[in-house]
Amino acid sequence: MSGTNRKFVFAYSFLVILPLLGLAGILKSGRHLQAPASIDGLWSLQLDSAQLASLPCGKILAGIPDQAISISQSGNSFVLSFPSAPKITASGALDGTTLRASLNDMGASKDNGCTDGQPLTMLARVDRHADSKILAGTFSPTNCPACASVSFKAERQAAASPQGGH
Amino acid sequence: MPNLFTLVLQITVILAVCRLTGSLFRRFHQPRVVGEMFAGILLGPSVLGWISPQASAYLFPPSSLGFLNALSQVGVVIFMFLVGLGIDPKKLKHQSHAAVLVSHVSITAPFVLASLLALYLYPRLSDTSVSFTNFALFMGAAMSVTAFPVLARILTERDMMKSSLGNIAIACAAVDDVTGWCILAYIVVLIRAAQQTTPIWLTLGGIVLFAVIMIYGMRFLLSALLESTFRKYGEISENRMAFLLLLALASALCTERLGIHLLFGSFLMGAIMPKDPKFVRYVLDRFETITITLLLPLFFAFTGLRTNIGLLSGPSMWFYCTLIILVATGGKLGGSTIAGWLSGMPLREAAGLGTLMNTRGLMELVILNIGLEIKVISPALFSMMVLMALFTTFMTTPVLELICPDQALRPAPQRVAVPEVPLQELA
């Protein structure tokens, strides 16, 4: 074997084969890591609209025709939106199995019973399984401990098949 | 039914903004593609949606995005066909030691570093619906890609295509792209197989069978049908061009049906096409203009609409983003530089090669969009990776000018066999 070839074999082993062995080790050790519970997707909401409408800021939410929420998750943080009311969004955080999100001002005005500083807060829990399909929690006015809260239940809708391109 | 007014308005605005920013970036010696990638970000929620949510909602109502996406995907399908067309697998077999080492290291180094980074990012930016293995493999594949067409453009603009550095860079980029796509195909199959009832062996068997038919059957048919006609008449009839396009689309449909993705089929069809340089140029000339000027800007815009820099809220998110950029650059630029230097290249030239290999451009965006679509990466991670793609592509020209002035690179005899007709315009 010539000097050039020997150098090539050495460099190849050191820079290609060795790192690939390292990759196998990384993949093996990573299997034990635990990621945040999956909440991403479309959820159909079940709640008492009349009760929700009685909450400050609750009228707008109760008036959404298709009671579905869409959650776009990035690790422990998520963005919540309502497909039927794109202007209403919320950003939130996932702490273990507990979700907490504050809805934006939702066009706050006294006409719809919404005063400043009282957007709704969503507090919910989810099962810590990839296939968890149930989300249960409450909507309540932020910074208003005396106010009532409205319970809800949400069921995750089946994801659209990835088949068929984008 | 699509709202035709909205769709045409969207296309008009996208084309205008892409042309403007592309031209602006050209003034700063950047490839047009960098400006167009940037234009996508400008039109998305990160800039337009942040400055004027009303204008953004009027121009890009959520209900209209499906049509825009469909159009942009047709563009990417044709683009991948053209990328495959520019790669000649035969010529890649006869590489020098330097090219072999650099190409393999430029895949393994960023791949392993990205997997290492995945150990840190997985608990922070992923969720239980994605396994660590898929997450790490995707991160590896996304970070090890090199934008073959953008690279070809930069080399052509700097008159480096015939230099030894240019030769090695273009050969390595081709190897990286083919390898990256194979790894990505594997990940997509794994993820989709988990969601479907079809057994994975059936999917893999179908893919292998399809590839064998394409490589050992279709290739010769194409040679007989197209190349021989082209050699005889110096052109191809409209019917045969339409047939060619039809084959690319049919191949894309086959791979989609087999459970990989549309883009693999069109790429494979391009790769098995006859490689007579004049024939390749002839086909490119007929497809490039419409793809580059009309369809790809739509893809950039759609990617920009999916990129929300607002999701990177808080110092921790920006820290993750910085880590991603550092790891991607360190793995690709650093790995290629070390490999080039160990292969006997002068350090400056090896660093130039590393810089070129670090160009990710449009290919990265294509891969990231697939990752977001199959949900192996989250929207925030997608945005970070898009920023990484922009940063690494943007830095190529200035860094190259800094460490490899023109006179240090030319001329040199051709040592590595490379495709003679690169996609000069596809950037």
Boltz contact constraints between the chains, C-beta under 6 A:
constraints:
  - contact:
      token1: [A, 8]
      token2: [B, 97]
      max_distance: 6.0
  - contact:
      token1: [A, 11]
      token2: [B, 101]
      max_distance: 6.0
  - contact:
      token1: [A, 11]
      token2: [B, 342]
      max_distance: 6.0
  - contact:
      token1: [A, 12]
      token2: [B, 101]
      max_distance: 6.0
  - contact:
      token1: [A, 15]
      token2: [B, 105]
      max_distance: 6.0
  - contact:
      token1: [A, 15]
      token2: [B, 339]
      max_distance: 6.0
  - contact:
      token1: [A, 16]
      token2: [B, 104]
      max_distance: 6.0
  - contact:
      token1: [A, 16]
      token2: [B, 105]
      max_distance: 6.0
  - contact:
      token1: [A, 16]
      token2: [B, 108]
      max_distance: 6.0
  - contact:
      token1: [A, 19]
      token2: [B, 108]
      max_distance: 6.0
  - contact:
      token1: [A, 19]
      token2: [B, 112]
      max_distance: 6.0
  - contact:
      token1: [A, 22]
      token2: [B, 112]
      max_distance: 6.0
  - contact:
      token1: [A, 23]
      token2: [B, 112]
      max_distance: 6.0
  - contact:
      token1: [A, 23]
      token2: [B, 115]
      max_distance: 6.0
  - contact:
      token1: [A, 26]
      token2: [B, 115]
      max_distance: 6.0
  - contact:
      token1: [A, 26]
      token2: [B, 116]
      max_distance: 6.0
  - contact:
      token1: [A, 27]
      token2: [B, 133]
      max_distance: 6.0
  - contact:
      token1: [A, 27]
      token2: [B, 136]
      max_distance: 6.0
  - contact:
      token1: [A, 30]
      token2: [B, 119]
      max_distance: 6.0
  - contact:
      token1: [A, 30]
      token2: [B, 132]
      max_distance: 6.0
  - contact:
      token1: [A, 30]
      token2: [B, 136]
      max_distance: 6.0
  - contact:
      token1: [A, 31]
      token2: [B, 132]
      max_distance: 6.0
  - contact:
      token1: [A, 33]
      token2: [B, 122]
      max_distance: 6.0
  - contact:
      token1: [A, 33]
      token2: [B, 123]
      max_distance: 6.0
  - contact:
      token1: [A, 33]
      token2: [B, 132]
      max_distance: 6.0
  - contact:
      token1: [A, 35]
      token2: [B, 122]
      max_distance: 6.0
  - contact:
      token1: [A, 35]
      token2: [B, 123]
      max_distance: 6.0
  - contact:
      token1: [A, 35]
      token2: [B, 126]
      max_distance: 6.0
  - contact:
      token1: [A, 35]
      token2: [B, 127]
      max_distance: 6.0
  - contact:
      token1: [A, 35]
      token2: [B, 128]
      max_distance: 6.0
  - contact:
      token1: [A, 36]
      token2: [B, 127]
      max_distance: 6.0
  - contact:
      token1: [A, 37]
      token2: [B, 128]
      max_distance: 6.0
  - contact:
      token1: [A, 38]
      token2: [B, 127]
      max_distance: 6.0
  - contact:
      token1: [A, 38]
      token2: [B, 128]
      max_distance: 6.0
  - contact:
      token1: [A, 38]
      token2: [B, 129]
      max_distance: 6.0
  - contact:
      token1: [A, 72]
      token2: [B, 379]
      max_distance: 6.0
  - contact:
      token1: [A, 73]
      token2: [B, 127]
      max_distance: 6.0
  - contact:
      token1: [A, 74]
      token2: [B, 125]
      max_distance: 6.0
  - contact:
      token1: [A, 74]
      token2: [B, 378]
      max_distance: 6.0
  - contact:
      token1: [A, 74]
      token2: [B, 379]
      max_distance: 6.0
  - contact:
      token1: [A, 74]
      token2: [B, 380]
      max_distance: 6.0
  - contact:
      token1: [A, 75]
      token2: [B, 124]
      max_distance: 6.0
  - contact:
      token1: [A, 75]
      token2: [B, 125]
      max_distance: 6.0
  - contact:
      token1: [A, 130]
      token2: [B, 128]
      max_distance: 6.0
  - contact:
      token1: [A, 130]
      token2: [B, 129]
      max_distance: 6.0
  - contact:
      token1: [A, 162]
      token2: [B, 192]
      max_distance: 6.0
  - contact:
      token1: [A, 162]
      token2: [B, 374]
      max_distance: 6.0
  - contact:
      token1: [A, 165]
      token2: [B, 73]
      max_distance: 6.0
  - contact:
      token1: [A, 165]
      token2: [B, 262]
      max_distance: 6.0
  - contact:
      token1: [A, 166]
      token2: [B, 69]
      max_distance: 6.0
  - contact:
      token1: [A, 166]
      token2: [B, 73]
      max_distance: 6.0
  - contact:
      token1: [A, 166]
      token2: [B, 373]
      max_distance: 6.0
